[in-house]
């Protein structure tokens, strides 16, 4: 299950943070690191701070945009210390780990960490099903990137070990791949926006983010998404 979980770092400013995050991952059994448009390339500092996790750094997948980093994932969780006006459902690290391990039994999972100085954008966070917050001391809640990755990675390992024990005691049958991946959801959201604008229902920029949040919260399954697509297509045919 840990093999199906990727850690995504968005526009990392300091190469050393990449190495430190890789070290945090490897200590907890995570190996898949994705880098979205890092500000600095992998250098000697990144390798030095990896401290034995050079393989995670060297095998990191570098992509140009957020969509590529979460491609193929049926669950995307975004980490941010800031609440937003249009709020994605909030979870804490332990619940995040439980949900991630559950979904990793049937598909890929991405846990996303934003820029050191500004975190994730509103648009990026809206592409995530959950908004992960770490309940740190409100008087001093400053966590550096590697610390945040280490904390989440630890919870993932604890949740994985608990699940592994249950499976050994009572083996579970394979779970059907029932959830759509990120691309399928984005296609649905584009289809929804196109039709609703044609109908005149969407007339400002505030509607679609709220619809995204609603559908993400519903945890739509593949067959349900097909039904919704069919409904949209039926309306389009009637309009024509």
C-alpha angles and dihedrals in degrees: 000000000000087000089065094055121090128190113218122201115193120213095332110202101202124049090211090065089058091055093045091049090050090053090050090051097048094050087061098042100260117135110167114091123175122193120200111206096320114207092224129036123237107284142163092285092055091051093046094051091046085069098192098346094091089125091062091050095045092047094047114130112232117204134174101230144024095252092059092051094056096038112135095016121131092193126039121182120187122206119216137149092208125082117224136220090241098041123208112211110285124230135170127228098270094051089043090056093048092050093044094051092047092052092042088067089071108021149351124305129199124200109192130206121191136217118309093238104035110012121212124344120243090251093052093048091050088060088061123084093215136028110221118208127180111223096226128162105296090216091056114012098155111138121169119226098261092048091054092048091048093051094049092043090053092053090048091054093048091050091047093051092050092050092046091055091051091050092051091052095044114009113224124221117245113279116236114245094250104154125082119237126242095269092053091052092048090051089051093049091050090049091049094049093046093053097041091052089050089052091048093241094118109057102149140037096253099071102066097052089054091049089050090053092048094051093043090052091052091060092220116211124222096258091047090051089052089053091051091049089050091052091051092047091050090055091048091052092050091050091053 
